[in-house]
């Protein structure tokens, strides 16, 4: 399987919305092994801030890739981002894989 993650090389990665950490840890390992990232950090929202994720504007957006957890509403992200699902589908496409979605509580 090929992992063309050249656009991550030398970048800092910030994962917004850490949750229980399962997705974050998997991404950290994938990007360290195949992306050549400079650093990886998980961040929580700032509960008492006017803008929960406003502090993300303080990062250098040219040198940072932001990944948003699915639990974080898009409207709360003040910076451009990708999601773990977008990365998954990109890698699936690059590897000519077929994906199948199963919906419904009992089907999962």
Protein Blocks (a to p, Z undefined) as FASTA:
>chain_A
ZZdfklmgopacddehjlnolmmmmmmmmmmmmnopabdcdddddfkbmblklmmmmpcf
klpccdddfklcfklpcbdcddfklmmmmmmmmnopacdddehjklZZ
